[in-house]
Amino acid sequence: GGVGESCEMAAAHYAVAAGQTVGFNSDDGAAFPVHDVRLSEFGEVARETRRGEVAELNRERARRGDPEAASAAGMDTMFRQRDANASARLFAEAASKGDAFGLNNLGAMMLSGAGDLPKDEGAAYRCFREAYALGNPWGMYNLAMCYLYGHGCAANHSRALELLHEAAEWHNPAAHLALGLRYKEGHGVPFDLVQAYIHFDSAAQHGDVDSLFHLGGLLLRDDYIQSNCAHASKALKIAAERGPWSQIIKEGYDAWADGDGEGAFVRYRMAAEAGYRTAQANVGWMYHQGVEGVVEKNLSAAEAFYRLAALQVSP
């Protein structure tokens, strides 16, 4: 729904939900934006373009020695197949050929000891340093974190801040978030809420959920010169919507893209009942059209879900 009669009450509600989203994402990986994809607009071309076919093409190119394809296949294996060991092998292959993304991603896995990889902060630091030398913005950010916390090297806070600013200039959202938090608290830099806002806003424009949460909180502060409850509520609402339900909506979209109508319906129906407009519209469309082997055509059910979606007036 919309912000409602009391902006302060709405902001407080969204702040609680957004805080839960931030906690969920910290525990369970990065959030997916709510996928505003209507199945009625999906189209035959998109339906025929299977993600699995692209992934297999990347794996084939990787077998032929293409380092960029190996990095891409590693990402697909990590996030779609959830196979950390296979991802590590692909990233290592790309890194051995000097691919910056492969170096950075292999370093990230070494830093945490993902899969069967032993935790090795020194090796991770060297990977990040090589990725940085190749101009990779995530290599810059991760190298900054190494210097900030002494992972695989001596801590060097001034060098860490230099690298964070450099990564931010390359529009790295994590670097913007880190700088925003430091300016907000005056931690290692002068206390400056204007600079904090600039960095949170830059990261939020790239979809960073934590930055949306902090941006909303900043806009509610009495000591911030541009305090704005309506804008704060909008930022917090968007952050709240990027919690576990957004992942379920994305899984519904992926299932439909892969020809799994039943998997799409189950996920969209769950999210629709939780109040998500796009999911409500998609369930309505599935009832309206009927999906063979999944749901029969049911115009009354379609109308009910279309009506629920139509009542959602907020962006």
ABEGO torsion letter per residue (X at the ends): XBAEABAAAAAAAAAAAAAAAAAAAAAAEBBBBBBBBBAAAAEAAAAABBAAAAAAAAAAAAAAGBAAAAAAAAAAAAAAAGBAAAAAAAAAAAAAAGBAAAAAAAAAAAAAGBEABBBBAAAAAAAAAAAAAAGBAAAAAAAAAAAAAGBGBBBBAAAAAAAAAAAAAAGBAAAAAAAAAAAAAGBGBBBBAAAAAAAAAAAAAAGBAAAAAAAAAAAABAABAABBAAAAAAAAAAAAAABAAAAAAAAAAAAAAAGBAAAAAAAAAAAAAAGBAAAAAAAAAAAAAEBBGABBBBAAAAAAAAAAAAABABX
